[in-house]
Amino acid sequence: MSKVKVFLLSLALMMSTTVYAYYNFIGDVPLPGKTIAPAQLQQDTIFSVGAFGLRIATKDCFTVAITNTEVSKPKVNGKWEEIWTLKVCERVGRLPIEFTDNGTFAIDYMNIKWKTVGK
């Protein structure tokens, strides 16, 4: 096997191990705050939010947690929006997420508001 293939395989294994360890870290539901998403929908959404958090974490810090949830638009016709607060190392972001009663969600990554906080 070539060195490149070995490297890529090793990298893939490290990434999946990191995401798995992270997933166990913040996988507790119900989440803090006032989310109205059912437990299974929270669990499904946590993985995507956490994977995004790991992408912006620094090489020296893998602390990722959802610290708050709040409903930003009430449920109408089976759809509603929430803001989930994500703490990644020394950054806090407010993630807009649209949910539906049929168990789908859409995270608006382009409109996340970030600020830097102390440790």
C-alpha positions in Angstrom: 0.0 0.0 0.0 1.4 3.4 -0.9 2.3 5.9 1.8 -0.4 8.3 0.7 -3.1 5.6 1.1 -1.7 4.6 4.5 -1.7 8.3 5.6 -5.3 8.8 4.4 -6.5 5.7 6.1 -4.8 6.7 9.3 -6.3 10.2 9.1 -9.8 8.8 8.5 -9.5 6.5 11.5 -8.3 9.4 13.7 -11.2 11.6 12.6 -13.9 9.0 13.2 -12.4 8.2 16.7 -12.4 11.9 17.5 -16.0 12.4 16.4 -17.1 9.3 18.4 -15.4 10.5 21.6 -16.9 13.9 21.1 -20.4 12.5 20.5 -20.3 10.6 23.8 -19.2 13.9 25.5 -22.2 16.0 24.6 -24.8 13.3 23.9 -26.9 13.9 26.9 -30.5 14.8 26.4 -32.6 16.7 27.2 -30.3 19.6 26.3 -30.1 22.7 28.6 -32.5 25.5 27.9 -36.0 25.6 26.4 -35.8 23.4 23.3 -39.1 21.9 22.2 -37.5 19.3 19.9 -38.2 15.7 21.0 -35.4 13.7 22.5 -34.6 11.8 19.3 -34.5 14.9 17.2 -32.2 16.6 19.8 -29.9 13.5 19.6 -29.9 13.5 15.8 -29.1 17.3 15.7 -26.3 17.0 18.3 -24.1 15.0 16.0 -24.2 17.6 13.2 -23.7 20.5 15.6 -20.8 18.7 17.4 -19.1 17.8 14.1 -19.3 21.4 13.1 -17.9 22.5 16.5 -14.9 20.2 16.1 -14.1 21.7 12.7 -13.5 25.1 14.3 -11.8 23.8 17.5 -8.2 24.6 17.9 -5.4 22.0 17.9 -4.9 22.4 21.6 -8.6 22.4 22.6 -11.4 19.9 21.9 -13.9 21.3 24.4 -17.3 21.4 22.7 -20.6 21.8 24.4 -24.2 22.9 23.8 -24.8 25.4 26.7 -28.3 26.6 25.9 -31.3 26.2 23.6 -34.2 28.6 23.0 -37.1 28.8 20.7 -36.7 31.8 18.3 -39.8 31.3 16.2 -42.8 29.4 17.6 -44.2 26.2 16.0 -46.5 26.9 13.1 -47.7 24.2 10.7 -45.2 21.7 12.2 -42.2 24.0 11.8 -40.3 26.1 14.3 -36.9 27.6 14.8 -34.5 27.5 17.7 -31.1 29.0 18.6 -28.6 26.6 20.1 -25.6 28.1 21.9 -22.4 26.2 21.1 -19.2 26.7 23.2 -16.1 25.7 21.4 -12.9 26.3 23.4 -12.9 30.1 23.9 -15.6 30.8 21.3 -19.4 30.9 21.7 -21.7 30.7 18.7 -25.4 31.0 18.4 -26.6 28.5 15.8 -30.0 29.1 14.1 -31.7 25.7 13.5 -35.1 25.0 11.7 -37.0 21.9 12.9 -40.0 20.1 11.6 -42.4 17.7 13.2 -41.4 15.0 10.7 -37.9 14.8 12.4 -35.8 16.9 10.0 -33.6 19.9 10.8 -31.6 22.5 8.9 -28.7 24.3 10.5 -28.1 27.8 9.1 -24.2 27.7 9.2 -24.0 31.0 7.3 -25.7 33.0 10.0 -23.9 31.8 13.2 -22.9 34.7 15.4 -19.5 34.1 17.1 -17.9 35.9 20.0 -14.7 35.1 22.0 -15.0 34.6 25.7 -12.5 33.7 28.5 -11.7 30.1 29.5 
